[in-house]
Amino acid sequence: MSIGDWSVPGRHLCTGVNDRMFLADVNGDTRDDVVCNNHATGWLSVVKARADGTFPASNSWARLRHFCPNGRVHTGRFNEGPHIDLLCHSLDGAVNVDAANTSGEFWGDNWSMAGRNFCLASGDKLLVADADADGYDDMICNNHATGNLTVDYAGLGNLFDAAEWTRRRNFCRTGGELITMNLDGAAGEDLFCRDPNTGYIASMLAAGDGHYNLVHMQGPFGKWQVGLGKCLGLTSGNFDGGDARDDLLCEEMNSAGTSRALRVQYNEFSW
């Protein structure tokens, strides 16, 4: 990909105070769209990707929805259809799901539960991913203080009403950076943890039933991306396309703080 294949000067998309941007295919056309949510004003907007890979110069849809004014938005598939939906994990304990309609718009909550109080304890981190490979994304909670790992599996019509599985796994307890990714090419999203200070990494593979039974890999492995060129952010994706396994992407800054670079670690581990 060359630099500057397409650009819109002065677009100022999702740059306001309290704005947060998401990339998700909300209209089910296989192209990722841009979703912007302002958790202070409740403004929600969508810019849909066009067939040629560009975006329009104005919002495709926008409303003052007051969605998730007291929490954090996550994207995932929680309903039938190819569209990606929105989940609000509120600090007051409520969980809300606003499912995208066929046009990729969000008009109102399709499901909500007050007082769910899931993954709100000190040390909790919430991840949204399909743990049990049923086509719907689940809520996965890991607590780095207690070691507890809990999953609330999504269910059609009765979403996130109770935690179906929990164990003390003592996983990612050192303040590590925890993400979900497909490590082994099998169905079900796996857990990957990296300590940004030591470079120590560990993983847990999802079992066929969506449980995380044991740590499958751990070790320094050359203390991945520590010191000069330390990762500013860690994410995953299938960059080589050679298999169904995800690879790692690191955005790194040099020691002087004057330049950035992207580094990819392809998934070559034997599982």
Backbone torsions as a table, in degrees:
resi	resn	phi	psi	omega
1	MET	NA	127.6	179.0
2	SER	-83.8	162.6	179.0
3	ILE	-77.8	131.3	175.3
4	GLY	78.1	41.3	175.6
5	ASP	-64.1	-32.1	-179.8
6	TRP	-159.3	142.4	178.8
7	SER	-155.7	155.0	173.5
8	VAL	-127.9	102.7	-179.3
9	PRO	-61.9	140.1	174.2
10	GLY	69.4	22.1	-178.3
11	ARG	-69.3	-35.5	178.9
12	HIS	50.6	46.6	-177.4
13	LEU	-78.9	122.4	172.8
14	CYS	56.7	45.4	-179.3
15	THR	-112.5	6.0	-179.1
16	GLY	-75.7	164.8	176.1
17	VAL	-61.5	133.1	-180.0
18	ASN	72.9	8.2	174.1
19	ASP	-77.0	144.5	173.1
20	ARG	-137.2	133.5	-175.1
21	MET	-103.9	141.9	176.0
22	PHE	-129.2	149.4	172.6
23	LEU	-113.6	120.7	-176.8
24	ALA	-161.1	146.6	177.6
25	ASP	-82.9	88.0	-173.4
26	VAL	-82.8	-19.2	-179.6
27	ASN	-108.7	6.1	171.2
28	GLY	71.8	26.9	-179.4
29	ASP	-101.1	12.0	179.1
30	THR	76.3	1.1	176.7
31	ARG	-108.7	134.5	-180.0
32	ASP	-72.8	135.4	178.5
33	ASP	-105.7	171.4	178.8
34	VAL	-105.5	125.8	176.5
35	VAL	-117.3	132.1	179.0
36	CYS	-123.0	127.8	178.1
37	ASN	-124.6	130.7	174.1
38	ASN	-106.0	111.8	-172.5
39	HIS	-75.5	-10.5	178.0
40	ALA	-90.3	-45.5	-177.5
41	THR	-91.4	-19.4	-176.6
42	GLY	83.8	6.8	-179.3
43	TRP	-71.0	134.3	-179.9
44	LEU	-132.2	126.5	-178.4
45	SER	-137.3	154.5	-179.4
46	VAL	-131.4	134.8	171.8
47	VAL	-120.1	111.4	-173.4
48	LYS	-87.6	134.0	178.1
49	ALA	-67.0	140.1	177.9
50	ARG	-89.7	167.9	-175.2
51	ALA	-61.9	-25.8	-178.9
52	ASP	-89.4	7.4	177.3
53	GLY	86.4	8.3	178.1
54	THR	-107.8	175.6	-179.7
55	PHE	-123.5	147.5	177.3
56	PRO	-66.0	161.3	-176.4
57	ALA	-82.0	0.5	176.8
58	SER	-142.2	167.1	-177.9
59	ASN	-62.7	140.0	174.6
60	SER	-77.3	-30.2	179.3
61	TRP	-159.2	141.3	178.5
62	ALA	-156.6	142.6	177.3
63	ARG	-151.4	153.3	171.2
64	LEU	-84.3	82.1	-170.7
65	ARG	-85.8	-16.4	-174.2
66	HIS	54.3	38.8	-179.2
67	PHE	-86.0	125.0	173.5
68	CYS	58.7	53.1	179.5
69	PRO	-75.1	-12.2	-176.3
70	ASN	-133.7	53.5	-179.0
71	GLY	179.6	-155.8	-176.0
72	ARG	-128.1	135.6	-179.1
73	VAL	-90.4	139.3	172.6
74	HIS	-128.4	150.8	176.3
75	THR	-106.6	150.3	178.5
76	GLY	177.8	174.2	176.9
77	ARG	-101.0	111.1	-176.7
78	PHE	-118.6	-4.0	-175.8
79	ASN	-135.6	170.5	178.5
80	GLU	-68.5	150.2	179.2
81	GLY	107.2	168.5	-175.9
82	PRO	-83.7	-2.1	-173.2
83	HIS	-79.5	147.7	174.7
84	ILE	-92.3	133.5	-174.0
85	ASP	-107.5	177.9	179.6
86	LEU	-116.0	138.4	174.4
87	LEU	-121.7	133.7	176.7
88	CYS	-108.5	121.5	177.1
89	HIS	-106.2	100.0	-170.1
90	SER	-89.4	148.8	178.0
91	LEU	-69.8	-18.8	177.6
92	ASP	-85.1	4.2	175.5
93	GLY	100.6	-10.2	-178.3
94	ALA	-80.6	151.6	171.6
95	VAL	-125.9	128.9	-179.4
96	ASN	-128.3	143.4	175.9
97	VAL	-123.4	125.0	173.4
98	ASP	-113.1	105.3	-177.7
99	ALA	-81.8	134.3	178.2
100	ALA	-66.5	140.3	173.8
101	ASN	-82.1	-177.1	-175.1
102	THR	-65.4	-17.3	178.1
103	SER	-93.5	-0.8	-179.3
104	GLY	78.2	35.9	-179.7
105	GLU	-121.1	157.8	-174.8
106	PHE	-124.1	104.2	-171.9
107	TRP	-104.0	-15.9	-179.1
108	GLY	175.3	159.6	-178.7
109	ASP	-65.1	130.6	175.5
110	ASN	-90.6	-22.5	179.6
111	TRP	-154.5	141.4	176.9
112	SER	-152.1	152.3	177.2
113	MET	-146.2	111.1	177.8
114	ALA	-75.8	146.7	176.4
115	GLY	69.3	21.6	178.4
116	ARG	-64.9	-38.7	172.6
117	ASN	53.4	42.2	-179.9
118	PHE	-94.8	131.2	173.9
119	CYS	59.3	47.6	179.4
120	LEU	-119.6	2.4	179.7
121	ALA	-74.5	160.5	177.2
122	SER	-60.6	129.8	-178.7
123	GLY	92.2	-4.0	-180.0
124	ASP	-77.7	143.6	170.8
125	LYS	-131.6	128.7	-179.3
126	LEU	-98.6	132.8	172.5
127	LEU	-122.9	147.1	178.4
128	VAL	-119.9	116.3	-177.8
129	ALA	-164.0	162.2	-178.7
130	ASP	-85.6	92.8	-176.3
131	ALA	-74.5	-38.3	-173.5
132	ASP	-101.5	8.8	172.5
133	ALA	58.9	37.8	177.2
134	ASP	-99.4	4.8	179.5
135	GLY	93.4	-4.2	179.1
136	TYR	-121.3	140.2	-177.5
137	ASP	-80.0	142.4	-176.3
138	ASP	-110.7	167.7	174.3
139	MET	-99.9	122.2	-178.7
140	ILE	-116.4	124.8	-177.2
141	CYS	-118.8	125.5	176.7
142	ASN	-120.0	130.6	179.0
143	ASN	-110.3	116.0	-175.3
144	HIS	-77.9	-10.8	178.4
145	ALA	-89.1	-45.7	-177.3
146	THR	-93.8	-21.0	-176.3
147	GLY	86.4	1.6	-178.6
148	ASN	-73.5	140.0	175.3
149	LEU	-126.2	124.5	-172.8
150	THR	-133.5	141.8	178.3
151	VAL	-127.2	131.1	170.8
152	ASP	-111.4	108.1	-174.9
153	TYR	-80.1	136.5	178.7
154	ALA	-69.3	142.7	175.8
155	GLY	-139.7	134.2	-177.0
156	LEU	-58.9	130.1	176.6
157	GLY	80.2	-15.7	-179.2
158	ASN	-144.2	63.9	-171.7
159	LEU	-73.8	134.3	165.2
160	PHE	50.9	50.2	-179.0
161	ASP	-93.1	-17.0	-178.8
162	ALA	-164.0	154.6	175.8
163	ALA	-81.0	116.2	-176.4
164	GLU	-85.2	-21.9	-176.8
165	TRP	-147.0	135.3	176.2
166	THR	-151.9	141.4	176.5
167	ARG	-148.1	158.2	170.6
168	ARG	-91.2	106.8	-174.7
169	ARG	-107.1	-13.0	179.0
170	ASN	51.9	43.8	-176.1
171	PHE	-104.5	135.2	176.3
172	CYS	57.5	52.3	-174.9
173	ARG	-97.4	5.0	-173.7
174	THR	-106.7	26.3	-176.5
175	GLY	74.9	26.0	-177.0
176	GLY	-74.4	166.5	177.4
177	GLU	-90.5	115.4	-172.9
178	LEU	-108.7	127.3	177.5
179	ILE	-135.6	164.0	171.7
180	THR	-103.5	145.3	177.6
181	MET	-164.7	160.9	176.2
182	ASN	-90.5	106.9	-175.4
183	LEU	-89.8	-36.0	-171.2
184	ASP	-110.4	0.2	179.7
185	GLY	82.8	-5.4	178.4
186	ALA	-86.3	166.0	178.6
187	ALA	-66.4	147.3	-178.8
188	GLY	99.1	132.1	-179.4
189	GLU	-80.8	135.8	-178.2
190	ASP	-97.2	170.0	-179.9
191	LEU	-110.4	135.9	-179.8
192	PHE	-131.4	129.8	-177.8
193	CYS	-124.8	135.1	177.6
194	ARG	-132.0	128.5	174.5
195	ASP	-82.6	115.1	-175.3
196	PRO	-69.0	-16.1	-178.5
197	ASN	-91.7	-34.2	-176.5
198	THR	-108.2	-19.3	-176.0
199	GLY	82.0	2.1	179.0
200	TYR	-67.7	133.6	-179.4
201	ILE	-125.4	152.8	179.1
202	ALA	-150.6	158.6	-179.1
203	SER	-145.8	155.5	172.6
204	MET	-132.5	125.5	-179.7
205	LEU	-88.8	139.3	176.3
206	ALA	-71.7	131.1	174.8
207	ALA	-78.5	171.4	-177.6
208	GLY	-61.1	-25.8	179.1
209	ASP	-91.8	7.3	179.2
210	GLY	82.6	10.8	177.5
211	HIS	-92.8	157.5	176.2
212	TYR	-115.4	100.0	-166.4
213	ASN	-91.2	-30.8	-177.8
214	LEU	-161.3	163.1	176.1
215	VAL	-79.3	120.0	-175.3
216	HIS	-90.7	-24.2	-177.6
217	MET	-151.0	133.4	173.1
218	GLN	-156.5	151.2	179.9
219	GLY	150.4	168.3	-178.1
220	PRO	-71.6	-32.2	179.0
221	PHE	44.3	53.0	179.5
222	GLY	75.1	15.6	-178.7
223	LYS	49.1	70.7	-170.0
224	TRP	-58.6	119.1	174.6
225	GLN	56.0	62.9	175.8
226	VAL	-130.6	148.4	-179.9
227	GLY	88.3	-135.3	177.9
228	LEU	-61.7	131.4	-177.8
229	GLY	78.0	28.5	-179.3
230	LYS	-60.2	142.6	180.0
231	CYS	-62.7	129.6	170.7
232	LEU	-85.1	-29.5	179.5
233	GLY	-157.9	143.8	-176.9
234	LEU	-119.4	131.3	176.6
235	THR	-144.0	175.8	-176.1
236	SER	-137.2	160.4	177.1
237	GLY	179.8	163.4	179.2
238	ASN	-89.1	91.2	-171.3
239	PHE	-88.7	-28.3	-177.6
240	ASP	-94.1	-17.8	176.0
241	GLY	66.5	7.3	-177.1
242	GLY	-80.3	-18.6	179.2
243	ASP	-153.9	-172.4	-178.3
244	ALA	-91.5	8.4	-176.3
245	ARG	-92.5	143.2	178.8
246	ASP	-82.9	151.2	176.2
247	ASP	-109.8	173.0	-178.5
248	LEU	-106.8	140.9	176.5
249	LEU	-123.5	128.3	-179.5
250	CYS	-121.6	129.0	169.9
251	GLU	-95.6	118.7	-173.7
252	GLU	-118.1	150.7	177.8
253	MET	-117.3	140.4	178.0
254	ASN	-73.7	169.0	-173.1
255	SER	-62.8	-27.8	180.0
256	ALA	-81.9	-10.7	-179.3
257	GLY	71.6	25.8	-174.7
258	THR	-106.4	-13.4	-178.7
259	SER	-150.5	157.5	178.8
260	ARG	-124.5	157.2	176.4
261	ALA	-148.6	161.3	175.7
262	LEU	-108.4	135.3	178.4
263	ARG	-126.1	134.1	179.2
264	VAL	-114.2	131.4	172.3
265	GLN	-109.8	109.7	-178.6
266	TYR	-74.2	146.0	-177.3
267	ASN	-76.1	100.3	-179.2
268	GLU	-120.0	12.9	-179.9
269	PHE	-74.1	150.7	175.1
270	SER	-94.6	121.1	-176.2
271	TRP	-101.5	NA	NA
